[in-house]
Amino acid sequence: MKRIYILFAFIAILFSSCGSMRYSETAYVFDYTDHEDKSFIISPTVTGFDYDALAKIHITFKVGSAKKDFDTKDLVVKKNNKGHNKYFPTSRRILNRCMEEAKKFGADALIGFTVTEEVNTKYGTLTGRFDAEGIAVKVRK
């Protein structure tokens, strides 16, 4: 009789665990030619430039709800499974915020620019966090 209870407990635990993951493919394109300021260079490489390094820029974007007075320009709104709005940054938003921070130092280029999306290492799921970083530089002309 104990074996049956153990078997039922095992089956209950097996079926109550996390649901199956759904397959999905998402492409994020960072179009460096599409930013507003044509006098600003964005490059994924650090070679090929004669420059003065000014600062390393690292900005974290977290998916979530927005405050009432928050600027939602260049954010994508999606509803979660509970019907609440979740805001996701677009590539334009990420690029423009990085450019704004770099310009605070007088930079005219952002080199070594990368964007990564954090993944939960235990379950392999996306966490809703983007990290953008690069080196703000003044290109010698």
Backbone as JSON Lines, residues from 0, in Angstrom:
{"i":0,"aa":"M","n":[0.83,-1.19,0.0],"ca":[0.0,0.0,0.0],"c":[0.87,1.26,0.0]}
{"i":1,"aa":"K","n":[2.0,1.19,0.74],"ca":[2.9,2.33,0.78],"c":[3.49,2.61,-0.61]}
{"i":2,"aa":"R","n":[3.71,1.56,-1.36],"ca":[4.27,1.73,-2.7],"c":[3.3,2.5,-3.6]}
{"i":3,"aa":"I","n":[2.03,2.24,-3.45],"ca":[1.03,2.95,-4.27],"c":[1.03,4.42,-3.92]}
{"i":4,"aa":"Y","n":[1.11,4.76,-2.63],"ca":[1.15,6.18,-2.22],"c":[2.42,6.86,-2.74]}
{"i":5,"aa":"I","n":[3.52,6.13,-2.68],"ca":[4.77,6.69,-3.19],"c":[4.66,6.89,-4.7]}
{"i":6,"aa":"L","n":[4.07,5.94,-5.4],"ca":[3.89,6.05,-6.84],"c":[2.99,7.24,-7.18]}
{"i":7,"aa":"F","n":[1.87,7.41,-6.46],"ca":[0.98,8.55,-6.7],"c":[1.68,9.87,-6.39]}
{"i":8,"aa":"A","n":[2.46,9.89,-5.32],"ca":[3.2,11.11,-4.98],"c":[4.19,11.45,-6.08]}
{"i":9,"aa":"F","n":[4.88,10.44,-6.59],"ca":[5.85,10.66,-7.66],"c":[5.15,11.18,-8.92]}
{"i":10,"aa":"I","n":[4.04,10.58,-9.29],"ca":[3.29,11.03,-10.48],"c":[2.77,12.44,-10.28]}
{"i":11,"aa":"A","n":[2.29,12.78,-9.09],"ca":[1.8,14.14,-8.82],"c":[2.92,15.16,-8.95]}
{"i":12,"aa":"I","n":[4.08,14.82,-8.42],"ca":[5.23,15.74,-8.52],"c":[5.66,15.87,-9.98]}
{"i":13,"aa":"L","n":[5.66,14.78,-10.7],"ca":[6.08,14.79,-12.1],"c":[5.19,15.7,-12.94]}
{"i":14,"aa":"F","n":[3.87,15.61,-12.74],"ca":[2.95,16.4,-13.56],"c":[2.73,17.81,-13.04]}
{"i":15,"aa":"S","n":[3.14,18.1,-11.81],"ca":[2.96,19.45,-11.29],"c":[4.21,20.31,-11.45]}
{"i":16,"aa":"S","n":[5.25,19.74,-12.03],"ca":[6.48,20.5,-12.23],"c":[6.26,21.51,-13.35]}
{"i":17,"aa":"C","n":[7.3,22.26,-13.65],"ca":[7.21,23.32,-14.65],"c":[6.65,22.8,-15.96]}
{"i":18,"aa":"G","n":[5.85,23.64,-16.61],"ca":[5.26,23.28,-17.89],"c":[6.33,23.17,-18.96]}
{"i":19,"aa":"S","n":[5.95,22.59,-20.05],"ca":[6.93,22.42,-21.12],"c":[7.26,23.77,-21.75]}
{"i":20,"aa":"M","n":[8.5,23.9,-22.18],"ca":[8.96,25.12,-22.83],"c":[8.47,25.1,-24.27]}
{"i":21,"aa":"R","n":[8.09,26.26,-24.78],"ca":[7.66,26.36,-26.16],"c":[8.81,26.85,-27.01]}
{"i":22,"aa":"Y","n":[8.9,26.29,-28.17],"ca":[9.94,26.71,-29.1],"c":[9.61,28.09,-29.65]}
{"i":23,"aa":"S","n":[10.62,28.94,-29.72],"ca":[10.42,30.24,-30.34],"c":[11.73,30.73,-30.9]}
{"i":24,"aa":"E","n":[11.64,31.58,-31.88],"ca":[12.81,32.22,-32.46],"c":[12.54,33.71,-32.49]}
{"i":25,"aa":"T","n":[13.48,34.49,-31.97],"ca":[13.35,35.94,-31.95],"c":[14.62,36.55,-32.5]}
{"i":26,"aa":"A","n":[14.46,37.45,-33.44],"ca":[15.62,38.13,-34.01],"c":[15.65,39.57,-33.51]}
{"i":27,"aa":"Y","n":[16.8,40.01,-33.03],"ca":[17.01,41.4,-32.64],"c":[18.08,41.96,-33.56]}
{"i":28,"aa":"V","n":[17.73,42.98,-34.3],"ca":[18.66,43.59,-35.25],"c":[19.01,44.98,-34.75]}
{"i":29,"aa":"F","n":[20.29,45.26,-34.63],"ca":[20.75,46.59,-34.24],"c":[21.31,47.25,-35.49]}
{"i":30,"aa":"D","n":[20.46,48.03,-36.14],"ca":[20.8,48.71,-37.38],"c":[21.58,49.97,-37.05]}
{"i":31,"aa":"Y","n":[22.9,49.91,-37.19],"ca":[23.75,51.04,-36.84],"c":[23.54,52.22,-37.79]}
{"i":32,"aa":"T","n":[23.0,51.99,-38.96],"ca":[22.79,53.08,-39.92],"c":[21.52,53.85,-39.65]}
{"i":33,"aa":"D","n":[20.69,53.36,-38.76],"ca":[19.37,53.95,-38.55],"c":[19.3,54.94,-37.39]}
{"i":34,"aa":"H","n":[20.39,55.21,-36.7],"ca":[20.31,56.15,-35.59],"c":[20.25,57.58,-36.11]}
{"i":35,"aa":"E","n":[19.69,58.47,-35.29],"ca":[19.39,59.83,-35.73],"c":[20.63,60.67,-36.02]}
{"i":36,"aa":"D","n":[21.67,60.52,-35.24],"ca":[22.84,61.39,-35.35],"c":[23.87,60.78,-36.29]}
{"i":37,"aa":"K","n":[23.91,61.27,-37.51],"ca":[24.82,60.71,-38.53],"c":[26.28,61.06,-38.26]}
{"i":38,"aa":"S","n":[26.55,61.99,-37.33],"ca":[27.94,62.33,-37.02],"c":[28.5,61.46,-35.9]}
{"i":39,"aa":"F","n":[27.75,60.48,-35.46],"ca":[28.15,59.61,-34.36],"c":[28.41,58.21,-34.92]}
{"i":40,"aa":"I","n":[29.55,57.61,-34.59],"ca":[29.92,56.29,-35.09],"c":[29.6,55.24,-34.04]}
{"i":41,"aa":"I","n":[29.01,54.13,-34.48],"ca":[28.8,52.98,-33.61],"c":[29.45,51.79,-34.3]}
{"i":42,"aa":"S","n":[30.36,51.11,-33.59],"ca":[31.09,50.01,-34.2],"c":[31.23,48.85,-33.21]}
{"i":43,"aa":"P","n":[31.04,47.62,-33.68],"ca":[31.25,46.47,-32.81],"c":[32.73,46.11,-32.65]}
{"i":44,"aa":"T","n":[33.6,46.78,-33.4],"ca":[35.04,46.51,-33.28],"c":[35.75,47.7,-32.65]}
{"i":45,"aa":"V","n":[36.93,47.45,-32.12],"ca":[37.71,48.53,-31.51],"c":[38.93,48.88,-32.36]}
{"i":46,"aa":"T","n":[39.11,48.2,-33.48],"ca":[40.25,48.47,-34.35],"c":[39.82,49.3,-35.55]}
{"i":47,"aa":"G","n":[40.8,49.9,-36.2],"ca":[40.51,50.7,-37.38],"c":[40.22,52.16,-37.06]}
{"i":48,"aa":"F","n":[40.37,52.54,-35.79],"ca":[40.12,53.9,-35.37],"c":[41.33,54.43,-34.62]}
{"i":49,"aa":"D","n":[41.62,55.7,-34.78],"ca":[42.61,56.39,-33.95],"c":[41.77,57.23,-33.0]}
{"i":50,"aa":"Y","n":[41.78,56.92,-31.71],"ca":[40.83,57.54,-30.8],"c":[41.42,57.77,-29.42]}
{"i":51,"aa":"D","n":[40.71,58.62,-28.67],"ca":[40.97,58.79,-27.24],"c":[39.8,58.16,-26.49]}
{"i":52,"aa":"A","n":[40.08,57.18,-25.64],"ca":[39.03,56.53,-24.87],"c":[38.56,57.47,-23.77]}
{"i":53,"aa":"L","n":[37.24,57.6,-23.62],"ca":[36.68,58.52,-22.63],"c":[35.98,57.79,-21.48]}
{"i":54,"aa":"A","n":[35.19,56.75,-21.79],"ca":[34.45,56.05,-20.74],"c":[33.92,54.74,-21.28]}
{"i":55,"aa":"K","n":[33.73,53.79,-20.38],"ca":[33.03,52.56,-20.75],"c":[31.57,52.75,-20.34]}
{"i":56,"aa":"I","n":[30.69,52.5,-21.27],"ca":[29.25,52.67,-21.02],"c":[28.63,51.28,-20.87]}
{"i":57,"aa":"H","n":[27.83,51.08,-19.83],"ca":[27.09,49.83,-19.63],"c":[25.71,50.22,-19.14]}
{"i":58,"aa":"I","n":[24.69,49.86,-19.9],"ca":[23.31,50.17,-19.52],"c":[22.51,48.87,-19.49]}
{"i":59,"aa":"T","n":[21.72,48.69,-18.45],"ca":[20.87,47.52,-18.31],"c":[19.42,47.94,-18.53]}
{"i":60,"aa":"F","n":[18.72,47.21,-19.38],"ca":[17.3,47.44,-19.66],"c":[16.54,46.24,-19.14]}
{"i":61,"aa":"K","n":[15.55,46.48,-18.28],"ca":[14.76,45.39,-17.72],"c":[13.32,45.51,-18.2]}
{"i":62,"aa":"V","n":[12.78,44.41,-18.69],"ca":[11.4,44.36,-19.16],"c":[10.48,44.46,-17.95]}
{"i":63,"aa":"G","n":[9.39,45.22,-18.09],"ca":[8.44,45.33,-16.99],"c":[7.41,46.41,-17.23]}
{"i":64,"aa":"S","n":[6.66,46.74,-16.2],"ca":[5.64,47.78,-16.3],"c":[6.31,49.15,-16.21]}
{"i":65,"aa":"A","n":[5.6,50.17,-16.68],"ca":[6.17,51.52,-16.7],"c":[5.38,52.44,-15.77]}
{"i":66,"aa":"K","n":[6.1,53.37,-15.13],"ca":[5.45,54.37,-14.29],"c":[4.66,55.31,-15.18]}
{"i":67,"aa":"K","n":[3.71,56.03,-14.6],"ca":[2.83,56.89,-15.38],"c":[3.58,57.98,-16.13]}
{"i":68,"aa":"D","n":[4.59,58.57,-15.54],"ca":[5.3,59.68,-16.18],"c":[6.54,59.23,-16.97]}
{"i":69,"aa":"F","n":[6.69,57.94,-17.19],"ca":[7.86,57.4,-17.88],"c":[7.69,57.53,-19.39]}
{"i":70,"aa":"D","n":[8.77,57.93,-20.07],"ca":[8.74,58.08,-21.53],"c":[8.75,56.68,-22.16]}
{"i":71,"aa":"T","n":[7.68,56.31,-22.83],"ca":[7.56,54.99,-23.44],"c":[7.87,55.0,-24.94]}
{"i":72,"aa":"K","n":[8.5,56.07,-25.42],"ca":[8.88,56.14,-26.83],"c":[9.9,55.04,-27.12]}
{"i":73,"aa":"D","n":[9.75,54.39,-28.23],"ca":[10.63,53.29,-28.66],"c":[10.6,52.11,-27.7]}
{"i":74,"aa":"L","n":[9.47,51.88,-27.07],"ca":[9.25,50.67,-26.29],"c":[8.12,49.89,-26.95]}
{"i":75,"aa":"V","n":[8.21,48.58,-26.94],"ca":[7.16,47.72,-27.47],"c":[6.33,47.23,-26.3]}
{"i":76,"aa":"V","n":[5.01,47.31,-26.42],"ca":[4.12,46.87,-25.35],"c":[3.55,45.5,-25.7]}
{"i":77,"aa":"K","n":[3.68,44.57,-24.76],"ca":[3.1,43.25,-24.91],"c":[2.35,42.92,-23.63]}
{"i":78,"aa":"K","n":[1.29,42.16,-23.74],"ca":[0.54,41.74,-22.55],"c":[1.1,40.4,-22.07]}
{"i":79,"aa":"N","n":[1.27,40.32,-20.74],"ca":[1.74,39.04,-20.19],"c":[0.54,38.11,-20.0]}
{"i":80,"aa":"N","n":[0.76,36.93,-19.44],"ca":[-0.32,35.95,-19.3],"c":[-1.41,36.38,-18.31]}
{"i":81,"aa":"K","n":[-1.16,37.43,-17.52],"ca":[-2.17,37.95,-16.6],"c":[-2.87,39.18,-17.17]}
{"i":82,"aa":"G","n":[-2.53,39.56,-18.41],"ca":[-3.16,40.69,-19.06],"c":[-2.54,42.04,-18.73]}
{"i":83,"aa":"H","n":[-1.41,42.05,-18.04],"ca":[-0.73,43.31,-17.7],"c":[0.25,43.68,-18.81]}
{"i":84,"aa":"N","n":[0.4,44.98,-19.02],"ca":[1.32,45.45,-20.04],"c":[2.77,45.29,-19.58]}
{"i":85,"aa":"K","n":[3.59,44.77,-20.47],"ca":[5.03,44.67,-20.24],"c":[5.7,45.47,-21.34]}
{"i":86,"aa":"Y","n":[6.68,46.27,-20.99],"ca":[7.39,47.12,-21.93],"c":[8.76,46.52,-22.25]}
{"i":87,"aa":"F","n":[9.06,46.41,-23.54],"ca":[10.32,45.87,-24.04],"c":[11.05,46.95,-24.82]}
{"i":88,"aa":"P","n":[12.37,47.11,-24.61],"ca":[13.1,48.12,-25.38],"c":[13.31,47.68,-26.82]}
{"i":89,"aa":"T","n":[13.21,48.62,-27.74],"ca":[13.54,48.34,-29.13],"c":[15.03,48.57,-29.33]}
{"i":90,"aa":"S","n":[15.56,48.12,-30.45],"ca":[16.97,48.36,-30.74],"c":[17.25,49.85,-30.84]}
{"i":91,"aa":"R","n":[16.31,50.61,-31.37],"ca":[16.47,52.07,-31.46],"c":[16.6,52.69,-30.07]}
{"i":92,"aa":"R","n":[15.79,52.25,-29.13],"ca":[15.83,52.77,-27.76],"c":[17.2,52.47,-27.13]}
{"i":93,"aa":"I","n":[17.66,51.25,-27.29],"ca":[18.95,50.85,-26.71],"c":[20.08,51.68,-27.31]}
{"i":94,"aa":"L","n":[20.11,51.79,-28.64],"ca":[21.16,52.58,-29.3],"c":[21.13,54.04,-28.86]}
{"i":95,"aa":"N","n":[19.95,54.64,-28.86],"ca":[19.84,56.06,-28.51],"c":[20.25,56.34,-27.07]}
{"i":96,"aa":"R","n":[19.89,55.46,-26.15],"ca":[20.29,55.66,-24.74],"c":[21.8,55.55,-24.59]}
{"i":97,"aa":"C","n":[22.42,54.61,-25.29],"ca":[23.87,54.47,-25.22],"c":[24.56,55.69,-25.82]}
{"i":98,"aa":"M","n":[24.02,56.2,-26.92],"ca":[24.58,57.4,-27.55],"c":[24.46,58.61,-26.62]}
{"i":99,"aa":"E","n":[23.31,58.74,-25.96],"ca":[23.11,59.86,-25.01],"c":[24.16,59.83,-23.91]}
{"i":100,"aa":"E","n":[24.39,58.66,-23.35],"ca":[25.38,58.53,-22.27],"c":[26.78,58.83,-22.77]}
{"i":101,"aa":"A","n":[27.12,58.36,-23.96],"ca":[28.46,58.59,-24.51],"c":[28.68,60.08,-24.79]}
{"i":102,"aa":"K","n":[27.66,60.75,-25.28],"ca":[27.78,62.18,-25.6],"c":[27.98,63.04,-24.36]}
{"i":103,"aa":"K","n":[27.57,62.56,-23.2],"ca":[27.8,63.29,-21.95],"c":[29.29,63.46,-21.68]}
{"i":104,"aa":"F","n":[30.11,62.59,-22.27],"ca":[31.56,62.66,-22.11],"c":[32.24,63.35,-23.28]}
{"i":105,"aa":"G","n":[31.45,63.83,-24.24],"ca":[32.0,64.48,-25.42],"c":[32.41,63.49,-26.5]}
{"i":106,"aa":"A","n":[31.91,62.28,-26.44],"ca":[32.27,61.24,-27.41],"c":[31.58,61.48,-28.75]}
{"i":107,"aa":"D","n":[32.26,61.05,-29.81],"ca":[31.63,61.06,-31.12],"c":[31.6,59.65,-31.72]}
{"i":108,"aa":"A","n":[31.9,58.66,-30.89],"ca":[31.84,57.27,-31.33],"c":[31.66,56.35,-30.12]}
{"i":109,"aa":"L","n":[31.09,55.2,-30.39],"ca":[30.92,54.15,-29.39],"c":[31.47,52.89,-30.03]}
{"i":110,"aa":"I","n":[32.6,52.4,-29.56],"ca":[33.25,51.24,-30.17],"c":[33.16,50.03,-29.23]}
{"i":111,"aa":"G","n":[33.35,48.85,-29.81],"ca":[33.23,47.63,-29.01],"c":[31.81,47.46,-28.5]}
{"i":112,"aa":"F","n":[30.84,47.94,-29.26],"ca":[29.44,47.96,-28.84],"c":[28.83,46.57,-28.95]}
{"i":113,"aa":"T","n":[28.27,46.08,-27.85],"ca":[27.58,44.79,-27.85],"c":[26.3,44.89,-27.03]}
{"i":114,"aa":"V","n":[25.34,44.06,-27.38],"ca":[24.09,43.95,-26.63],"c":[23.85,42.47,-26.39]}
{"i":115,"aa":"T","n":[23.57,42.11,-25.14],"ca":[23.27,40.73,-24.81],"c":[21.95,40.66,-24.07]}
{"i":116,"aa":"E","n":[21.27,39.55,-24.23],"ca":[20.04,39.32,-23.48],"c":[20.32,38.23,-22.47]}
{"i":117,"aa":"E","n":[20.01,38.5,-21.22],"ca":[20.3,37.54,-20.16],"c":[19.38,36.32,-20.26]}
{"i":118,"aa":"V","n":[19.98,35.16,-20.05],"ca":[19.25,33.9,-20.09],"c":[19.4,33.21,-18.75]}
{"i":119,"aa":"N","n":[18.3,32.68,-18.23],"ca":[18.33,31.91,-16.98],"c":[19.1,30.63,-17.27]}
{"i":120,"aa":"T","n":[20.24,30.47,-16.62],"ca":[21.11,29.33,-16.92],"c":[20.52,28.0,-16.46]}
{"i":121,"aa":"K","n":[19.67,28.03,-15.48],"ca":[19.1,26.77,-14.99],"c":[18.03,26.24,-15.95]}
{"i":122,"aa":"Y","n":[17.18,27.14,-16.46],"ca":[16.07,26.69,-17.3],"c":[16.24,27.07,-18.77]}
{"i":123,"aa":"G","n":[17.23,27.89,-19.1],"ca":[17.44,28.29,-20.48],"c":[16.42,29.27,-21.01]}
{"i":124,"aa":"T","n":[15.71,29.95,-20.12],"ca":[14.68,30.9,-20.54],"c":[15.22,32.33,-20.49]}
{"i":125,"aa":"L","n":[14.63,33.2,-21.28],"ca":[15.02,34.6,-21.29],"c":[14.48,35.27,-20.04]}
{"i":126,"aa":"T","n":[15.28,36.14,-19.43],"ca":[14.87,36.76,-18.17],"c":[14.22,38.12,-18.36]}
{"i":127,"aa":"G","n":[14.32,38.69,-19.55],"ca":[13.76,40.02,-19.77],"c":[14.73,41.13,-19.41]}
{"i":128,"aa":"R","n":[16.0,40.86,-19.55],"ca":[17.02,41.86,-19.24],"c":[18.01,41.94,-20.41]}
{"i":129,"aa":"F","n":[18.26,43.16,-20.86],"ca":[19.22,43.41,-21.92],"c":[20.37,44.22,-21.35]}
{"i":130,"aa":"D","n":[21.6,43.87,-21.7],"ca":[22.77,44.63,-21.29],"c":[23.47,45.15,-22.54]}
{"i":131,"aa":"A","n":[23.64,46.47,-22.61],"ca":[24.33,47.1,-23.73],"c":[25.58,47.76,-23.19]}
{"i":132,"aa":"E","n":[26.69,47.57,-23.91],"ca":[27.92,48.21,-23.46],"c":[28.84,48.52,-24.63]}
{"i":133,"aa":"G","n":[29.67,49.49,-24.4],"ca":[30.66,49.9,-25.39],"c":[31.59,50.92,-24.78]}
{"i":134,"aa":"I","n":[32.58,51.33,-25.55],"ca":[33.55,52.3,-25.07],"c":[33.28,53.63,-25.79]}
{"i":135,"aa":"A","n":[33.02,54.67,-25.02],"ca":[32.81,55.99,-25.57],"c":[34.17,56.59,-25.89]}
{"i":136,"aa":"V","n":[34.35,57.03,-27.15],"ca":[35.65,57.56,-27.59],"c":[35.47,58.83,-28.4]}
{"i":137,"aa":"K","n":[36.55,59.58,-28.48],"ca":[36.65,60.74,-29.37],"c":[37.61,60.33,-30.47]}
{"i":138,"aa":"V","n":[37.09,60.23,-31.69],"ca":[37.92,59.81,-32.83],"c":[38.83,60.96,-33.25]}
{"i":139,"aa":"R","n":[40.12,60.65,-33.38],"ca":[41.1,61.65,-33.86],"c":[40.98,61.72,-35.38]}
{"i":140,"aa":"K","n":[40.88,62.94,-35.88],"ca":[40.7,63.11,-37.33],"c":[41.87,63.79,-37.96]}
